[in-house]
Amino acid sequence: MNYLITFLKGVAMGAADVVPGVSGGTIAFITGIYDTLLESIRRINPSLISIIKKDGFKAAFQHINGIFLVVLFSGILFSIATLAKLISWLLEHHPIPLWSFFFGLILVSVFHMLKQVQTKSISRLIFLLFGVGFAYAITVLHPLELEPSSLNILIVGAVAICAMILPGISGSFILLLLGMYAPILGAVKSMEINILLLFALGCICGLLSFSHLLSWLLNRFRDITLVFLTGLMIGTLPKIWPWKETLSWRINSKGEQVPLLQHNLSPTEFEVITLQPSQWVLATIMMVLAVLLVLGMEKFASKQPD
């Protein structure tokens, strides 16, 4: 295993997870480590105790592919800690190029995942459409405003991490829906250890439980699971469309005015309605760069040993 490559894949996953609407699970799929990641997490269960008693900690660590997990999650945490401020700044000051890049990333990832579906059938089309509808329904939900209590932080950690490992459903977007995106991102920026530890504990609980279900589904019903996950990705595309008109606003828990309902526009409509430049040339370039990046990652991942 190339530790540097694995670390960089973790960095890419972390960068994606910071952005509401983009999933680190998508990056894991693109880079060819999704099945390895799920299987490694799935092996963290009570059976480890017997392995430790029989063969020791080293054998148990090898059983869960421990080095892979440590290196990958080190990359994810490093990325979140170092890129949180940058991503927040880009979202505020350069939203169109940033959303364009991630729109292209998700769009090309859809084709990447559909290529892995072995059998084309009506039933798979139905599951694809179900995934699209489910994801789209989530994106149009009105955000809640949960209080950042200890219990709520634990719960949203468990829910968000499940979304983070699903291609298409963004953990950051789930945090937005629950009204916890700003508190968690703020805790990352200011290194509020008590909040981060609670959130991490929730993430661990959610990850260990949900990974078993997802791994089982991919092993038993791989095609159906893949088309459903692809549907999730397609369903979130309207959410990350770069050109939007804000129809209504809300006041978040910090007293800030943030968009509530938004309507997608064409670049031309955006310029007319908002009186702002659409930046469509730069946006197109960013989308193309995202496509080229995914194709490059696919090619690179195909050359790496499992």
Secondary structure, DSSP 4 states (H G I P E B T S, - for coil): --HHHHHHHHHHHHHHHHSTT--HHHHHHHTT-HHHHHHHHHT-STHHHHHHHHH-HHHHHHHTTHHHHHHHHHHHHHHHHHHHHHHHHHHHH-HHHHHHHHHHHHHHHHHHHHTT-----HHHHHHHHHHHHHHHHHHTSPP------HHHHHHHHHHHHHHHTSTTS-HHHHHHHTT-HHHHHHHHHHT-HHHHHHHHHHHHHHHHHHHHHHHHHHHHSHHHHHHHHHHHHHHHGGGG-S-EEEEEEEE-TTS-EEEEEEEE--HHHHHHHH-S---HHHHHHHHHHHHHHHHHHHHHHHTS--
